[in-house]
Amino acid sequence: MVRYVTAAPDKPDYTLEQPFCKQGAVIGVDEAGRGPWAGPVTATAFWINPEFKNMLPRDLTDSKKLPALKREKIRQGLCASNSGHLWATRHSSVVEIDRKGILPATFSAMVDAVSALADLLAQQYNMQLSMVLIDGNLLPPLDVPCKAVVRGDSRSLSIAAASVLAKEARDEVMRGLATTYPDYGWQTNAGYGTKRHQDALQQFGVTPHHRKSFAPIKNRMKIDT
């Protein structure tokens, strides 16, 4: 059965994770990049080591609420070598997005991230998953216990951590692509349809990194042919 948690406090905490910790590892999952016109969609799965949960960055919350510099500082704290936490990040490419659709491609990245993190937990801590908390109201096809948590990145510390790492990982990919395609402003707009991005599409056309199944890009291609 799909179970939803809809309420969200002002700041994420460990309430949703706590009931399942004795049975195994509880992880949070979030995605970044469903809406942009270019680049991959990214998902991160994150496990907070309960022994170190009180040492998490104080300002940890939904990545969308954090300015870039603070988000990067939080990422560094989450990924510190002595943090004891584990995580895995996976991407679904533009090719996969155009072939499957954005939601199935997002689910694919989530499933891959969860699978990779489950392997790490088994190898390093001899633990199995007891619960997967996923941001949103839809669940990917996982064969482990999972919950969809609406506004989960504002409620669950595990999901909030996943949201920060997914956002940072995807932004890094887009900054890399911007070195080859500097005119589109991907280093700042992350592939979203800003005015600069629209102007560059009009002047320079569609790149291999654009999502050709998305209406704005599809329409641009019709104009260019």
FIMAR-744676 format. One record per residue (C-alpha): residue number from 1; residue in one letter; y, z, x. Coordinates in nm, 3 decimals, decimal comma, padded with zeros to 5 digits. Each point is the difference from the previous one (the first is absolute). Layout:
N
   k r      yy      zz      xx
 NUM A       Y       Z       X
...
end
This chain:
225
   k r      yy      zz      xx
   1 M  00,000  00,000  00,000
   2 V  00,352 -00,079  00,121
   3 R  00,218  00,310  00,000
   4 Y  00,376 -00,015  00,031
   5 V  00,249  00,256  00,118
   6 T  00,348 -00,089 -00,117
   7 A  00,228  00,297  00,063
   8 A  00,179  00,023  00,332
   9 P  00,185  00,295  00,153
  10 D  00,314 -00,031  00,209
  11 K -00,206  00,004  00,319
  12 P -00,364 -00,088  00,073
  13 D -00,244  00,283  00,065
  14 Y -00,372  00,060  00,051
  15 T -00,085  00,098 -00,359
  16 L -00,200 -00,313 -00,083
  17 E -00,200  00,015  00,321
  18 Q -00,089  00,368 -00,004
  19 P -00,281  00,005 -00,263
  20 F -00,206 -00,258  00,191
  21 C  00,039  00,124  00,359
  22 K -00,314  00,214  00,005
  23 Q -00,218 -00,295 -00,103
  24 G  00,125 -00,234  00,273
  25 A  00,301 -00,199  00,111
  26 V  00,283 -00,080 -00,243
  27 I  00,208 -00,303  00,093
  28 G  00,312 -00,165 -00,138
  29 V  00,054 -00,375 -00,028
  30 D  00,317 -00,202 -00,048
  31 E  00,117 -00,356  00,050
  32 A  00,312 -00,172  00,123
  33 G  00,119 -00,352 -00,063
  34 R -00,120 -00,114 -00,341
  35 G  00,341 -00,141 -00,095
  36 P  00,127 -00,192  00,305
  37 W -00,003 -00,378  00,016
  38 A -00,143 -00,008  00,352
  39 G -00,243  00,188  00,218
  40 P -00,317  00,200 -00,065
  41 V -00,063  00,282 -00,241
  42 T -00,096  00,319  00,181
  43 A -00,199  00,310 -00,093
  44 T -00,051  00,329  00,180
  45 A -00,255  00,272 -00,065
  46 F  00,095  00,343  00,138
  47 W -00,193  00,324  00,042
  48 I  00,190  00,324  00,051
  49 N -00,201  00,243  00,206
  50 P  00,020  00,316 -00,214
  51 E  00,018  00,216  00,311
  52 F  00,329 -00,164  00,093
  53 K  00,156 -00,072 -00,339
  54 N  00,271  00,261  00,060
  55 M  00,112 -00,196  00,306
  56 L  00,082 -00,320 -00,188
  57 P  00,354 -00,139  00,039
  58 R  00,229  00,200 -00,228
  59 D  00,167 -00,303 -00,158
  60 L -00,323 -00,184 -00,083
  61 T  00,036 -00,178 -00,334
  62 D -00,015 -00,342 -00,163
  63 S  00,092 -00,255  00,269
  64 K  00,242 -00,174 -00,239
  65 K  00,215  00,315 -00,003
  66 L  00,030  00,016  00,378
  67 P  00,255 -00,177  00,222
  68 A -00,156 -00,205  00,278
  69 L  00,072  00,238  00,289
  70 K -00,135  00,303 -00,184
  71 R -00,305 -00,194 -00,114
  72 E -00,078 -00,099  00,358
  73 K  00,040  00,361  00,116
  74 I -00,240  00,114 -00,272
  75 R -00,247 -00,270  00,103
  76 Q  00,008  00,128  00,356
  77 G -00,069  00,352 -00,122
  78 L -00,290 -00,112 -00,218
  79 C -00,154 -00,203  00,281
  80 A  00,048  00,253  00,280
  81 S -00,314  00,031  00,212
  82 N -00,027  00,373 -00,073
  83 S  00,047 -00,031 -00,378
  84 G -00,372 -00,006 -00,078
  85 H  00,054 -00,247 -00,285
  86 L -00,174 -00,336 -00,038
  87 W  00,112 -00,326 -00,158
  88 A -00,077 -00,370 -00,024
  89 T  00,229 -00,291 -00,083
  90 R -00,109 -00,345 -00,109
  91 H  00,184 -00,319 -00,101
  92 S -00,078 -00,283 -00,241
  93 S  00,149 -00,323  00,127
  94 V  00,217 -00,251 -00,180
  95 V -00,304 -00,229 -00,018
  96 E -00,197  00,272 -00,178
  97 I  00,292  00,076 -00,233
  98 D  00,031 -00,367 -00,099
  99 R -00,376 -00,038 -00,044
 100 K -00,073  00,320 -00,193
 101 G  00,331  00,106 -00,152
 102 I  00,215  00,292  00,108
 103 L -00,187  00,277 -00,185
 104 P -00,350 -00,094  00,122
 105 A  00,140 -00,047  00,351
 106 T  00,159  00,344 -00,018
 107 F -00,328  00,150 -00,117
 108 S -00,180 -00,175  00,286
 109 A  00,232  00,161  00,256
 110 M -00,049  00,339 -00,167
 111 V -00,379 -00,030  00,000
 112 D  00,000 -00,102  00,366
 113 A  00,228  00,290  00,096
 114 V -00,214  00,253 -00,190
 115 S -00,317 -00,137  00,158
 116 A  00,147  00,017  00,349
 117 L  00,124  00,356 -00,051
 118 A -00,335  00,108 -00,144
 119 D -00,166 -00,124  00,319
 120 L  00,248  00,194  00,216
 121 L -00,057  00,319 -00,199
 122 A -00,377 -00,034  00,035
 123 Q  00,022 -00,068  00,373
 124 Q  00,258  00,262  00,098
 125 Y -00,051  00,279 -00,253
 126 N -00,341 -00,073 -00,153
 127 M  00,168 -00,002 -00,342
 128 Q -00,041 -00,213 -00,309
 129 L  00,263 -00,081 -00,261
 130 S  00,022  00,236 -00,297
 131 M  00,306 -00,159 -00,165
 132 V  00,231 -00,297  00,049
 133 L  00,349  00,037 -00,150
 134 I  00,164 -00,337 -00,059
 135 D  00,364 -00,057 -00,081
 136 G  00,058 -00,180 -00,330
 137 N -00,186 -00,040 -00,328
 138 L -00,273 -00,240  00,111
 139 L -00,306  00,055  00,217
 140 P -00,154 -00,240  00,253
 141 P -00,378 -00,053 -00,013
 142 L -00,110  00,301  00,205
 143 D -00,348  00,155 -00,005
 144 V  00,133  00,351  00,062
 145 P  00,171  00,251 -00,234
 146 C  00,363 -00,099 -00,050
 147 K  00,307  00,075 -00,210
 148 A  00,300 -00,215 -00,083
 149 V  00,316  00,207  00,038
 150 V  00,317 -00,139 -00,155
 151 R  00,292  00,071  00,235
 152 G -00,258  00,138  00,239
 153 D  00,221 -00,046  00,304
 154 S  00,234  00,259 -00,154
 155 R -00,280  00,238 -00,096
 156 S -00,276 -00,006  00,261
 157 L  00,061  00,067  00,370
 158 S -00,294 -00,224  00,091
 159 I  00,138 -00,292 -00,200
 160 A  00,351  00,062  00,136
 161 A -00,135 -00,016  00,355
 162 A -00,185 -00,322 -00,084
 163 S  00,318 -00,148 -00,148
 164 V  00,198  00,068  00,317
 165 L -00,262 -00,150  00,230
 166 A -00,055 -00,306 -00,220
 167 K  00,373 -00,069 -00,019
 168 E  00,050  00,045  00,374
 169 A -00,301 -00,216  00,087
 170 R  00,110 -00,284 -00,225
 171 D  00,360  00,015  00,120
 172 E -00,129 -00,033  00,356
 173 V -00,192 -00,314 -00,097
 174 M  00,311 -00,148 -00,161
 175 R  00,214  00,079  00,305
 176 G -00,255 -00,186  00,209
 177 L  00,009 -00,303 -00,229
 178 A  00,380  00,008  00,012
 179 T -00,006 -00,072  00,372
 180 T -00,151 -00,341 -00,081
 181 Y  00,195 -00,055 -00,322
 182 P  00,332  00,183  00,058
 183 D  00,201 -00,177 -00,271
 184 Y -00,172  00,169 -00,296
 185 G  00,106  00,355  00,086
 186 W -00,351  00,143 -00,021
 187 Q  00,084  00,264  00,257
 188 T  00,225  00,164 -00,260
 189 N -00,113 -00,130 -00,342
 190 A -00,377  00,022  00,073
 191 G -00,055 -00,327 -00,184
 192 Y  00,170  00,098 -00,326
 193 G  00,212 -00,258 -00,180
 194 T  00,342  00,097  00,131
 195 K  00,292 -00,243  00,005
 196 R -00,053 -00,067  00,370
 197 H -00,364 -00,076 -00,065
 198 Q  00,089 -00,232 -00,287
 199 D  00,264 -00,179  00,206
 200 A -00,246 -00,051  00,286
 201 L -00,260 -00,141 -00,238
 202 Q  00,255 -00,247 -00,128
 203 Q  00,104 -00,103  00,351
 204 F -00,324  00,019  00,197
 205 G -00,274 -00,013 -00,262
 206 V -00,328  00,184 -00,045
 207 T -00,192  00,141  00,298
 208 P -00,374  00,061  00,041
 209 H  00,069  00,368 -00,064
 210 H  00,142 -00,049 -00,349
 211 R -00,206  00,080 -00,309
 212 K -00,036 -00,342 -00,155
 213 S -00,150  00,143 -00,318
 214 F  00,323  00,193 -00,072
 215 A  00,233 -00,175 -00,243
 216 P  00,315 -00,009  00,221
 217 I -00,194 -00,158  00,286
 218 K -00,193 -00,233 -00,228
 219 N  00,328 -00,119 -00,153
 220 R  00,155 -00,047  00,343
 221 M -00,293 -00,215  00,107
 222 K  00,043 -00,220 -00,308
 223 I  00,365 -00,054  00,090
 224 D -00,087 -00,085  00,360
 225 T -00,261 -00,263 -00,094
end
